[in-house]
Amino acid sequence: MRTVIAGGHGKIAQRLERLLSARGDEVAGLIRSPGQAEDLRANGAEPVVCDLESVTTEELAGHLAGADAVVFAAGAGPGSGPDRKESVDRDAAVKLADAAAAAGVGRYLIVSSMGADREPPPGTDPVFAGYLRAKAAADDAVRARSDLAWTILRPGALTDDPGTGEVELAPHTGRGSVTRDDVAAVLLALLDTPGTAGHVLELIGGSDPVGRAVAAVAKPG
């Protein structure tokens, strides 16, 4: 299996790269900076320098050629303004979906955010509100597609604590936190479970082993 991860130098992406590589899969990470390449190689991943904001859909599709799955784990990141929330968290996610379809990559996973399913409440920090709206718009665009076997994962508050291997995964979980280790483990299990295509899932820490949690939400067959 070959998986291409957009936002390949992100914290979740690097964890997923290590998991995929450790089991012998091919994995490539799309990165903006050539200076991040050695980190990806250390994870067992192929670095591909690609600026998601400026690359054309056709060029991006070329980077995805031969892939079995694509994961959108990119983000404008802390300190970025509303414009980049739209150009990365929204537009780049949609562009990646377009490129995946053009390249014949059927499986598309997108790391979204809990709270993207509703309008931010009054008093929400404007930049964070813009982030949630950008994520919501990307999710809506992906959900409207019939040419991709998509899954949308909406983790709760992310932590760098060691993973527990136990989570709660459901269309609605209620608010909570989850480790980045466990998010990566769930993404790996989702890639392995075609029956999770077409699902929008929230994820927080819980008491179900990852494999059982993913199997429980998969469609039969």
KAVEN-V920266 format. One record per helix or strand of 2 or more residues. SS is the DSSP state (@ for helix, = for strand). FROM is the first residue (numbers start at 1). LEN is the number of residues. If there is no record, write none. Layout:
SS:FROM:LEN, SS:FROM:LEN
//
This chain:
=:2:5, @:11:12, =:26:6, @:34:9, =:46:4, @:57:8, =:69:4, @:82:21, =:107:5, @:126:18, =:149:7, =:157:3, =:166:5, =:177:3, @:180:12, @:194:3, =:199:7, =:208:2, @:210:8
//
